[in-house]
Amino acid sequence: MKELIERRRIIDIDTAPNTNNVYTGICLLSNSEVVLLLNFNEEYGDFDGFTIIKNQDFELYREWQDSEYTEVRNDNSKDLITGIDPNDFQDMKAAFKTLIGKLVSVFTYDDEDSYWVGKVLVVNDNSVELHLISENAEWTDQQVFLFSDISYLGFDTRYEKNLVTAIDSFSPKNK
């Protein structure tokens, strides 16, 4: 993986049979705890936000062939990579601490069909507390997630950014 990180190559990570997902992007960090990817968005043909998955959750990954790079219609990777320090994301706890106050998406092992989006409020030794938000950009409950239950952490994607914009447009200061 070290060579792929240095060369900024796109990879597909297959998490089957653990969570049965494939994540695609440029690997920015891989250690014994986590993998940090700059997401490739197939719909737009560009890069969009970041994904963190646990290293234990996959066995297979595949480097893209040169011919597959035609799918990249807008290589905005350099702009996104310059805004992040992979060393801040060495494990789930460090990642969430770095993201305090930001909107993130979380999948858990027990319900891989559902995910939660919320603002990171508090990070403890074994858990994170999120102030959850609905898909209608309405604040709902606060919920604690154990790091051991989290299979995916996403942040800075179009989805989260659009929710932030929606929240800001409905806030009292803008009325």
Disulfide bonds with the S-S distance in Angstrom:
none
